[in-house]
């Protein structure tokens, strides 16, 4: 940055630049503090039982192969996917859980299931596939996919197979 300033004003210009730099550094510190606060809040949220699998509960209920309403959302979703052995849509998971637990509020179940699926996708445990024909979004474990965007045929629901494979 080249600036032509008369010599008698250079001291003032230097001081102004130093003041501006100090203000910017203070703003940076404020932003860093806000980011740290957000990170702490996110870490706290992601450690809630809603997003965690309880290993002891899983082992206990794996033996009985029965649905357990005390499971975290991630386990309820995994149970349904294991039961179906196919990619699933959010509304299918919600309907299943509400059928098993009719006292639950459907909209709260939907938001909890969506949050749990999103968390599993961020962690890479699940992937999602958007049907290019219907626009529906399907979810499943990463091992149900051939690559980042292509599900294995045997893990596709029949309606999806029909649309994508047989109607060409």
C-alpha positions as CSV (number, residue, x, y, z in Angstrom):
1,X,0.0,0.0,0.0
2,X,1.6,3.2,-1.2
3,X,0.4,6.5,0.2
4,X,1.6,10.0,-0.4
5,X,1.2,11.9,2.8
6,X,2.9,15.2,3.6
7,X,5.6,14.6,6.2
8,X,4.0,16.7,8.9
9,X,0.9,14.4,8.9
10,X,2.8,11.0,9.0
11,X,2.7,10.8,12.8
12,X,-1.1,11.3,12.8
13,X,-1.5,8.7,10.0
14,X,0.6,6.1,11.8
15,X,-1.3,6.7,15.0
16,X,-4.6,6.3,13.1
17,X,-3.5,3.1,11.5
18,X,-2.3,1.7,14.9
19,X,-5.7,2.6,16.4
20,X,-7.5,1.0,13.6
21,X,-5.4,-2.1,14.0
22,X,-6.1,-2.2,17.7
23,X,-9.9,-2.0,17.1
24,X,-9.7,-4.8,14.5
25,X,-7.7,-7.0,16.9
26,X,-10.4,-6.4,19.6
27,X,-13.1,-7.5,17.1
28,X,-11.1,-10.6,16.2
29,X,-10.8,-11.5,19.9
30,X,-14.6,-11.0,20.3
31,X,-15.3,-13.2,17.3
32,X,-12.9,-15.9,18.6
33,X,-14.6,-15.8,22.0
34,X,-18.0,-16.2,20.3
35,X,-16.7,-19.1,18.2
36,X,-15.4,-20.8,21.4
37,X,-18.8,-20.3,23.1
38,X,-20.6,-21.8,20.1
39,X,-18.1,-24.7,20.0
40,X,-18.7,-25.4,23.7
41,X,-22.5,-25.2,23.2
42,X,-22.4,-27.6,20.2
43,X,-20.2,-30.1,22.1
44,X,-22.7,-30.0,25.0
45,X,-25.6,-30.6,22.6
46,X,-23.9,-33.4,20.7
47,X,-23.1,-35.2,24.0
48,X,-26.8,-35.4,24.9
49,X,-28.3,-38.9,25.0
50,X,-30.3,-37.9,21.9
51,X,-27.1,-38.1,19.8
52,X,-25.4,-40.9,21.7
53,X,-25.7,-44.7,21.7
54,X,-25.7,-46.3,25.1
55,X,-23.5,-49.4,24.8
56,X,-25.0,-51.2,27.8
57,X,-28.5,-50.6,26.6
58,X,-27.5,-51.8,23.1
59,X,-26.0,-55.0,24.4
60,X,-29.0,-55.7,26.6
61,X,-31.5,-55.2,23.9
62,X,-29.6,-56.8,21.1
63,X,-30.1,-60.1,22.7
64,X,-33.9,-59.7,22.8
65,X,-34.1,-58.1,19.4
66,X,-37.0,-56.0,20.7
67,X,-37.7,-52.3,20.3
68,X,-37.0,-50.3,23.5
69,X,-38.5,-46.9,24.0
70,X,-35.6,-45.7,26.2
71,X,-33.1,-46.0,23.4
72,X,-31.6,-42.8,22.0
73,X,-33.0,-41.6,18.7
74,X,-30.0,-43.0,16.8
75,X,-30.6,-46.5,18.1
76,X,-34.3,-46.3,17.2
77,X,-33.4,-45.3,13.7
78,X,-30.7,-48.0,13.4
79,X,-33.2,-50.6,14.7
80,X,-35.7,-49.6,12.0
81,X,-33.1,-49.7,9.2
82,X,-31.8,-53.1,10.4
83,X,-35.4,-54.3,10.4
84,X,-36.0,-53.1,6.9
85,X,-32.5,-53.7,5.5
86,X,-33.3,-50.9,3.0
87,X,-32.7,-47.2,2.7
88,X,-35.4,-45.3,4.5
89,X,-37.1,-41.9,4.3
90,X,-37.5,-39.7,7.4
91,X,-41.3,-40.0,7.4
92,X,-41.0,-43.8,7.4
93,X,-38.8,-43.7,10.5
94,X,-41.2,-41.2,12.2
95,X,-44.3,-43.3,11.5
96,X,-42.5,-46.4,12.8
97,X,-41.5,-44.7,16.1
98,X,-44.9,-43.1,16.6
99,X,-46.5,-46.5,16.0
100,X,-44.3,-48.0,18.7
101,X,-44.7,-45.0,21.0
102,X,-48.1,-43.5,20.4
103,X,-47.8,-41.0,23.2
104,X,-45.0,-39.1,21.5
105,X,-45.6,-35.9,19.6
106,X,-45.2,-36.6,15.9
107,X,-43.6,-33.2,15.1
108,X,-41.1,-33.6,18.0
109,X,-40.3,-37.1,16.8
110,X,-39.7,-35.7,13.2
111,X,-37.3,-33.0,14.4
112,X,-35.4,-35.4,16.7
113,X,-35.1,-38.0,13.9
114,X,-33.9,-35.3,11.5
115,X,-31.3,-34.1,13.9
116,X,-30.1,-37.6,14.7
117,X,-29.8,-38.4,11.0
118,X,-28.0,-35.2,10.3
119,X,-25.6,-36.0,13.1
120,X,-24.9,-39.5,11.8
121,X,-24.3,-38.1,8.3
122,X,-21.8,-35.5,9.6
123,X,-20.0,-38.3,11.4
124,X,-19.9,-40.4,8.2
125,X,-21.9,-43.3,9.7
126,X,-24.8,-42.7,7.4
127,X,-25.2,-41.3,3.9
128,X,-28.2,-39.8,2.1
129,X,-29.5,-40.3,-1.4
130,X,-31.8,-38.0,-3.2
131,X,-34.1,-39.7,-5.7
132,X,-33.6,-37.6,-8.9
133,X,-37.1,-38.6,-10.1
134,X,-39.3,-37.9,-7.0
135,X,-36.9,-35.7,-5.1
136,X,-37.4,-37.9,-2.0
137,X,-34.4,-38.3,0.3
138,X,-33.3,-41.7,1.5
139,X,-30.9,-42.5,4.4
140,X,-28.9,-45.5,5.3
141,X,-25.6,-46.7,6.8
142,X,-22.5,-45.9,4.8
143,X,-22.1,-49.6,3.9
144,X,-25.4,-49.5,2.0
145,X,-23.6,-47.3,-0.6
146,X,-21.2,-48.2,-3.4
147,X,-19.7,-44.7,-3.2
148,X,-20.5,-41.2,-1.9
149,X,-23.7,-40.9,-3.9
150,X,-24.8,-44.3,-5.2
151,X,-26.7,-46.8,-3.1
152,X,-26.3,-50.5,-3.5
153,X,-29.2,-52.0,-5.5
154,X,-30.0,-54.6,-2.8
155,X,-30.4,-51.9,-0.2
156,X,-32.8,-49.8,-2.3
157,X,-36.5,-49.9,-1.5
158,X,-38.6,-51.5,-4.2
159,X,-40.3,-48.2,-5.2
160,X,-36.9,-46.6,-5.7
161,X,-35.6,-49.5,-7.8
162,X,-38.7,-49.3,-10.0
163,X,-38.3,-45.6,-10.7
164,X,-34.5,-45.7,-11.3
165,X,-33.8,-49.0,-12.8
166,X,-36.9,-50.3,-14.7
167,X,-38.6,-47.2,-16.1
168,X,-35.9,-46.1,-18.5
